[in-house]
Structures are given as C-alpha cells and as structure tokens.
Amino acid sequence: MGQEQGQAWANPGAWVLFSVGVLCACLGFILTGLVPETTVPLMIGVLLACALPQLLGGLIAFKRGEILLATIAGSFGTVVTLGAAFTMYIMVFAAPEPGAFTPDLLGPFWITLAIITGVFAICFGRMSWFMMLGVFCVGVAFLLLGLSYVVDMPGLTDIAGWLVLLFAAWCVYISAAILFGEHFQRPVLPIGSPVFK
C-alpha cells in the first residue's frame, strides 16, 4: 500500500464569515430598533457562540499561511466578539446598579476599531473591489458607533445599524461564494475584480 498523504486544512473562510453574518444580523436588528432593547442581554450568548468559529478559523488560516483571514478572524474573534460579550455582561449584570458603569470608553474603542478595519479593507482590495467595499462598509459602521458615544448627534446608531445589516448580507454572500467555490472546485458566485495588483 502506498503512503497516504495527510489531508490539508480546509479553507475556514466560509465558516468564519457565516458566524460573523449571524452576529452582525443580530446586532444590526438591535441597533436599528427592529427588535426591542429587552433582547440585548441575549447578545452575550450570540457573541460567545460566534467567537468560537472566528478564533478556530483564524488559527486554521494561520496554519494555512493565510495571514489576512487569520489576522481579521483572530482580531475580531477576540477584540470585538469576546470583548463585546464581556463588556455587555459587565454593563448588564455585574453593575451594582443600573448606570453604575458608563459606556464612555466605547467611543475610543469603536473609533480605533474603525481605523483598524480600514487597514483590513485596503488589504481586501487585493482580492476584489467587492471584498474591499464590504469591509469598508463595516468600518464606517464602527466609526459611526464610536462617534455616537463622543458627539450628540441623533441617528448615528441607526445608520450604523443599517450598515451592519448590509455587512451581514455581504458576509453571507461571500461565505456562499467561498463555500460554493471550494465545493464545486470552480467560481460560482462573482466577487469582482481586484483593486490592487
């Protein structure tokens, strides 16, 4: 019998982005007011559940040598997803009384995250303009969320929520493109041409 070759790690991109799509859909529905604020504590469970595919997917991507997917999955799985889960837990359940902990720190958090997301968007431009646009879209949403804590401008959270919902749809589409492409061994859904060579 011949020596069997080891099975290579599969592309974790679809798994990672499907989980981000679920997370962003739930968050977008809350930010836009399409579901009541009483559902906010349930986001802790959603955040924790969606952190696992991002963290494991990031590690698999590192193993495969895919630095961009690995970095964004690892960063978002920890900083955004787990960070938001723990912050929400502290605000909702750990506070000795409502309003004991104020959310002012979230302004700099989201604004810094928007800048980091802009870096990711530029990198995704090497793949396609559609990939770059999607990541840029969520970066703008992060910026608006950050500004909503810094300036008194009604409507910023609503706009951010709609952008997050748009990003959730983008995640599902890109996930499907990756999954179909890997499964059928050919491109099935178009993702556009590269911005940068």
Residue frames as qw, qx, qy, qz and C-alpha x, y, z in Angstrom:
[[0.000, 0.887, 0.462, 0.000, 0.00, 0.00, 0.00],
 [0.384, 0.522, -0.031, 0.761, 1.20, 3.48, -0.82],
 [0.266, -0.281, -0.484, 0.785, 1.75, 6.09, 1.84],
 [0.024, 0.816, 0.556, 0.154, -1.34, 8.25, 2.30],
 [0.236, 0.366, -0.077, 0.897, -0.85, 11.96, 2.10],
 [0.105, -0.409, -0.622, 0.659, -2.10, 13.98, 5.05],
 [0.104, 0.775, 0.568, 0.256, -5.29, 15.89, 4.47],
 [0.238, 0.226, -0.091, 0.940, -4.62, 19.64, 4.28],
 [0.058, 0.455, 0.553, -0.696, -6.63, 22.02, 6.43],
 [0.236, 0.662, 0.630, 0.330, -9.75, 23.23, 4.62],
 [0.097, 0.374, 0.053, 0.921, -10.41, 26.90, 3.94],
 [0.169, -0.454, -0.732, 0.478, -12.12, 28.26, 7.10],
 [0.006, -0.023, -0.114, -0.993, -13.32, 31.46, 5.39],
 [0.430, -0.380, -0.561, -0.597, -16.94, 30.39, 4.90],
 [0.573, -0.458, -0.641, 0.226, -17.25, 29.17, 8.49],
 [0.316, -0.242, -0.268, 0.878, -15.77, 32.39, 9.87],
 [0.119, -0.056, -0.218, -0.967, -17.90, 34.69, 7.72],
 [0.464, -0.442, -0.673, -0.370, -21.14, 32.77, 8.28],
 [0.489, -0.496, -0.567, 0.439, -20.65, 33.25, 12.04],
 [0.166, -0.198, -0.061, 0.964, -19.88, 36.95, 11.55],
 [0.242, -0.269, -0.527, -0.769, -23.01, 37.22, 9.39],
 [0.495, -0.545, -0.676, -0.027, -25.16, 35.78, 12.19],
 [0.423, -0.414, -0.360, 0.721, -23.55, 38.08, 14.75],
 [0.067, -0.083, 0.150, 0.983, -23.94, 41.20, 12.59],
 [0.306, -0.421, -0.639, -0.566, -27.54, 40.39, 11.67],
 [0.486, -0.604, -0.598, 0.201, -28.48, 40.17, 15.35],
 [0.350, -0.376, -0.163, 0.842, -26.52, 43.33, 16.20],
 [0.003, 0.131, 0.394, 0.910, -28.00, 45.23, 13.27],
 [0.360, -0.560, -0.665, -0.339, -31.54, 44.36, 14.30],
 [0.463, -0.615, -0.445, 0.458, -30.82, 45.72, 17.79],
 [0.299, -0.251, 0.053, 0.919, -29.08, 48.92, 16.61],
 [0.104, -0.224, -0.491, -0.835, -31.85, 49.78, 14.14],
 [0.395, 0.012, 0.460, -0.795, -34.56, 49.14, 16.71],
 [0.601, 0.053, -0.588, -0.539, -36.14, 46.35, 14.65],
 [0.664, -0.318, -0.671, 0.090, -36.15, 44.23, 17.81],
 [0.412, -0.872, -0.078, -0.251, -36.75, 45.60, 21.33],
 [0.120, 0.704, -0.575, 0.399, -33.88, 46.56, 23.65],
 [0.759, -0.395, 0.389, -0.341, -35.04, 43.85, 26.06],
 [0.973, 0.221, -0.023, 0.056, -33.34, 41.35, 23.73],
 [0.231, 0.839, -0.452, 0.197, -29.89, 42.95, 24.26],
 [0.524, -0.546, 0.633, -0.160, -28.76, 40.54, 27.05],
 [0.927, 0.187, 0.323, -0.034, -29.26, 37.64, 24.62],
 [0.525, 0.797, -0.291, 0.065, -26.44, 39.11, 22.51],
 [0.348, -0.665, 0.654, -0.095, -23.98, 37.79, 25.11],
 [0.789, 0.006, 0.613, -0.025, -24.81, 34.23, 24.05],
 [0.711, 0.692, 0.121, 0.032, -24.71, 35.15, 20.36],
 [0.131, 0.889, -0.433, 0.067, -21.32, 36.84, 20.79],
 [0.498, -0.489, 0.714, -0.056, -19.82, 33.90, 22.67],
 [0.826, 0.247, 0.506, -0.016, -21.18, 31.37, 20.16],
 [0.615, 0.784, 0.025, 0.085, -19.83, 33.38, 17.21],
 [0.170, -0.849, 0.498, 0.040, -16.40, 33.85, 18.81],
 [0.758, -0.232, 0.603, 0.089, -15.53, 30.15, 18.51],
 [0.774, 0.498, 0.324, 0.219, -15.65, 29.88, 14.69],
 [0.245, 0.945, -0.161, 0.144, -13.69, 33.13, 14.39],
 [0.396, -0.735, 0.550, -0.015, -10.94, 32.04, 16.78],
 [0.771, -0.068, 0.617, 0.140, -10.62, 28.49, 15.45],
 [0.664, 0.690, 0.250, 0.143, -10.97, 29.71, 11.86],
 [0.069, 0.950, -0.302, 0.041, -8.22, 32.24, 12.48],
 [0.547, -0.527, 0.645, 0.083, -5.90, 29.54, 13.84],
 [0.787, 0.274, 0.530, 0.158, -6.62, 27.31, 10.83],
 [0.465, 0.878, 0.046, 0.102, -5.96, 30.24, 8.49],
 [0.204, -0.840, 0.501, 0.041, -2.62, 30.87, 10.22],
 [0.715, -0.188, 0.663, 0.121, -1.81, 27.17, 9.77],
 [0.696, 0.545, 0.430, 0.183, -2.62, 27.51, 6.04],
 [0.473, -0.118, 0.186, 0.853, -0.45, 30.63, 5.76],
 [0.057, 0.693, 0.487, 0.528, -3.40, 32.97, 5.06],
 [0.327, -0.102, -0.391, 0.854, -2.30, 35.99, 7.06],
 [0.229, -0.219, -0.124, -0.940, -5.17, 38.34, 6.12],
 [0.682, -0.375, -0.466, -0.421, -8.02, 35.98, 7.03],
 [0.671, -0.219, -0.582, 0.404, -6.11, 34.76, 10.09],
 [0.220, 0.027, -0.299, 0.928, -5.48, 38.28, 11.37],
 [0.379, -0.253, -0.140, -0.879, -9.01, 39.58, 10.83],
 [0.739, -0.324, -0.537, -0.245, -10.65, 36.42, 12.24],
 [0.618, -0.180, -0.549, 0.534, -8.35, 36.34, 15.24],
 [0.091, 0.095, -0.203, 0.970, -8.66, 40.07, 15.91],
 [0.491, -0.269, -0.214, -0.800, -12.42, 40.22, 15.54],
 [0.732, -0.266, -0.621, -0.082, -12.95, 36.95, 17.41],
 [0.535, -0.260, -0.515, 0.618, -11.15, 38.34, 20.43],
 [0.116, -0.049, -0.138, 0.982, -11.28, 42.13, 20.42],
 [0.401, -0.146, -0.254, -0.868, -14.77, 42.59, 19.00],
 [0.684, -0.255, -0.578, -0.366, -16.72, 39.45, 19.77],
 [0.637, -0.308, -0.602, 0.370, -15.33, 38.37, 23.14],
 [0.197, 0.022, -0.252, 0.947, -14.66, 41.97, 24.14],
 [0.402, -0.268, -0.218, -0.848, -18.26, 42.96, 23.43],
 [0.699, -0.337, -0.614, -0.146, -19.60, 39.89, 25.26],
 [0.545, -0.252, -0.530, 0.599, -17.63, 40.62, 28.43],
 [0.025, 0.082, -0.087, 0.993, -18.33, 44.36, 28.26],
 [0.514, -0.330, -0.398, -0.684, -22.05, 43.71, 27.83],
 [0.678, -0.344, -0.636, 0.132, -22.01, 41.27, 30.75],
 [0.364, -0.135, -0.404, 0.828, -20.35, 43.88, 32.96],
 [0.172, -0.144, -0.091, -0.970, -22.79, 46.63, 31.90],
 [0.616, -0.287, -0.439, -0.587, -25.94, 44.49, 32.22],
 [0.828, -0.346, -0.437, -0.065, -25.25, 42.01, 35.02],
 [0.679, -0.083, -0.407, 0.605, -22.13, 42.97, 37.00],
 [0.012, 0.484, -0.085, 0.871, -23.02, 46.61, 37.67],
 [0.097, -0.189, -0.772, 0.600, -24.13, 47.14, 41.29],
 [0.299, 0.648, 0.500, -0.491, -26.98, 49.28, 39.96],
 [0.556, 0.641, 0.421, 0.320, -28.14, 50.46, 36.52],
 [0.216, 0.932, -0.014, 0.292, -25.88, 53.23, 35.25],
 [0.659, -0.692, 0.190, 0.226, -23.08, 52.46, 37.71],
 [0.555, -0.208, 0.511, 0.622, -20.72, 51.82, 34.81],
 [0.399, 0.769, 0.044, -0.498, -20.83, 54.35, 32.00],
 [0.850, 0.295, 0.373, 0.225, -20.07, 53.37, 28.37],
 [0.126, 0.937, -0.173, -0.275, -17.79, 56.34, 27.53],
 [0.403, -0.489, 0.697, 0.336, -14.81, 54.08, 26.78],
 [0.663, 0.357, 0.649, 0.107, -16.75, 52.51, 23.90],
 [0.355, 0.911, 0.004, -0.212, -16.30, 55.68, 21.82],
 [0.017, -0.746, 0.632, 0.210, -12.49, 55.33, 21.54],
 [0.582, -0.090, 0.808, 0.036, -12.90, 51.54, 21.24],
 [0.647, 0.576, 0.500, -0.024, -15.15, 51.70, 18.14],
 [0.292, 0.923, -0.172, -0.182, -13.20, 54.57, 16.55],
 [0.238, -0.599, 0.742, 0.184, -9.90, 52.67, 16.91],
 [0.612, 0.138, 0.778, 0.034, -11.58, 49.58, 15.53],
 [0.552, 0.786, 0.215, -0.174, -12.80, 51.61, 12.54],
 [0.108, 0.835, -0.495, -0.213, -9.21, 52.63, 11.75],
 [0.404, -0.300, 0.859, 0.097, -8.02, 49.01, 12.01],
 [0.645, 0.441, 0.616, -0.101, -10.89, 47.89, 9.78],
 [0.404, 0.868, -0.117, -0.263, -9.77, 50.47, 7.19],
 [0.125, -0.602, 0.764, 0.197, -6.37, 48.74, 7.13],
 [0.528, 0.092, 0.844, -0.013, -8.12, 45.41, 6.53],
 [0.574, 0.704, 0.312, -0.277, -10.27, 46.95, 3.78],
 [0.226, 0.800, -0.463, -0.306, -7.17, 48.08, 1.87],
 [0.260, -0.332, 0.900, 0.112, -5.74, 44.54, 2.09],
 [0.568, 0.357, 0.726, -0.153, -9.01, 43.03, 0.83],
 [0.430, 0.778, -0.077, -0.452, -8.76, 45.33, -2.18],
 [0.011, -0.493, 0.810, 0.317, -6.07, 42.99, -3.47],
 [0.345, 0.181, 0.920, -0.027, -8.78, 40.30, -3.70],
 [0.122, 0.552, 0.670, 0.482, -11.64, 42.32, -5.16],
 [0.092, -0.312, 0.023, -0.945, -13.41, 45.67, -5.06],
 [0.653, -0.454, -0.390, -0.465, -16.50, 43.94, -3.61],
 [0.742, -0.291, -0.477, 0.370, -14.48, 42.47, -0.74],
 [0.325, 0.084, -0.210, 0.918, -12.91, 45.88, -0.08],
 [0.304, -0.407, -0.206, -0.836, -16.29, 47.63, -0.17],
 [0.719, -0.461, -0.487, -0.180, -17.86, 45.20, 2.31],
 [0.657, -0.271, -0.398, 0.581, -15.09, 45.57, 4.87],
 [0.140, 0.198, -0.028, 0.970, -15.04, 49.35, 4.36],
 [0.454, -0.511, -0.408, -0.605, -18.82, 49.39, 4.98],
 [0.725, -0.534, -0.422, 0.108, -18.48, 47.81, 8.42],
 [0.519, -0.043, -0.218, 0.825, -15.56, 50.13, 9.18],
 [0.123, -0.390, -0.136, -0.902, -17.84, 53.12, 8.60],
 [0.655, -0.545, -0.430, -0.298, -20.42, 51.48, 10.89],
 [0.706, -0.316, -0.381, 0.506, -17.77, 51.16, 13.60],
 [0.260, 0.163, -0.061, 0.950, -16.82, 54.82, 13.15],
 [0.369, -0.492, -0.275, -0.739, -20.45, 55.91, 13.50],
 [0.743, -0.498, -0.447, 0.021, -20.88, 53.77, 16.62],
 [0.589, -0.140, -0.286, 0.743, -17.77, 55.37, 18.10],
 [0.041, 0.283, 0.071, 0.955, -18.95, 58.88, 17.27],
 [0.506, -0.570, -0.470, -0.444, -22.35, 58.14, 18.84],
 [0.688, -0.517, -0.381, 0.337, -20.55, 57.98, 22.22],
 [0.483, -0.124, -0.039, 0.866, -18.48, 61.11, 21.58],
 [0.090, -0.036, -0.156, -0.983, -20.86, 63.59, 19.95],
 [0.362, 0.401, 0.660, -0.522, -24.54, 64.30, 20.48],
 [0.315, 0.284, -0.491, -0.761, -25.87, 63.56, 17.02],
 [0.709, 0.139, 0.549, -0.420, -29.13, 61.60, 16.85],
 [0.813, 0.504, -0.031, -0.289, -29.38, 58.91, 14.21],
 [0.161, 0.662, -0.728, -0.068, -25.74, 57.74, 14.16],
 [0.419, -0.167, 0.871, -0.196, -26.61, 54.43, 15.81],
 [0.733, 0.444, 0.384, -0.342, -29.49, 53.82, 13.38],
 [0.544, 0.733, -0.354, -0.204, -27.27, 54.43, 10.34],
 [0.059, -0.520, 0.849, -0.072, -24.58, 52.19, 11.86],
 [0.622, 0.048, 0.715, -0.315, -27.21, 49.51, 12.41],
 [0.758, 0.579, 0.119, -0.274, -28.30, 49.53, 8.76],
 [0.353, 0.722, -0.591, -0.064, -24.67, 49.37, 7.65],
 [0.313, -0.335, 0.867, -0.197, -24.11, 46.41, 9.97],
 [0.749, 0.293, 0.509, -0.306, -27.16, 44.67, 8.46],
 [0.630, 0.717, -0.224, -0.196, -25.78, 45.35, 4.99],
 [0.068, 0.619, -0.780, 0.066, -22.45, 43.87, 6.12],
 [0.607, -0.079, 0.740, -0.278, -24.27, 40.78, 7.46],
 [0.799, 0.520, 0.194, -0.230, -25.77, 40.22, 3.99],
 [0.384, 0.768, -0.510, -0.046, -22.30, 40.75, 2.48],
 [0.303, -0.455, 0.820, -0.170, -20.87, 38.11, 4.87],
 [0.761, 0.179, 0.577, -0.236, -23.48, 35.56, 3.81],
 [0.698, 0.694, -0.067, -0.161, -22.83, 36.24, 0.13],
 [0.212, 0.725, -0.653, 0.051, -19.03, 35.99, 0.45],
 [0.517, -0.274, 0.777, -0.232, -19.39, 32.88, 2.62],
 [0.820, 0.373, 0.378, -0.212, -21.55, 31.28, -0.06],
 [0.541, 0.773, -0.318, -0.087, -19.03, 32.29, -2.74],
 [0.074, -0.597, 0.789, -0.123, -16.19, 30.64, -0.79],
 [0.640, -0.052, 0.716, -0.275, -18.22, 27.53, 0.05],
 [0.799, 0.529, 0.193, -0.210, -19.51, 27.02, -3.49],
 [0.394, 0.790, -0.467, -0.052, -16.09, 27.72, -4.98],
 [0.210, -0.483, 0.837, -0.150, -14.36, 25.21, -2.71],
 [0.685, 0.088, 0.660, -0.295, -17.09, 22.57, -3.04],
 [0.767, 0.583, 0.238, -0.123, -17.60, 22.75, -6.80],
 [0.679, -0.229, 0.365, 0.594, -13.91, 23.46, -7.49],
 [0.306, 0.390, 0.396, 0.773, -14.71, 26.50, -9.63],
 [0.076, 0.119, 0.231, -0.963, -16.01, 30.06, -9.11],
 [0.022, 0.540, 0.832, 0.125, -19.80, 30.07, -8.85],
 [0.077, -0.926, -0.351, 0.115, -20.66, 33.48, -7.37],
 [0.494, 0.587, -0.052, 0.640, -18.76, 36.52, -8.68],
 [0.505, -0.691, -0.271, 0.442, -16.87, 38.69, -6.18],
 [0.180, 0.980, -0.032, -0.076, -15.46, 41.31, -8.56],
 [0.749, 0.452, -0.195, 0.444, -12.00, 42.11, -9.82],
 [0.628, -0.379, -0.251, 0.631, -9.03, 43.25, -7.68],
 [0.016, 0.996, 0.070, -0.055, -8.48, 46.93, -6.95],
 [0.155, -0.818, 0.540, 0.125, -4.76, 46.45, -6.39],
 [0.846, 0.365, -0.388, -0.022, -2.41, 44.13, -8.27]]
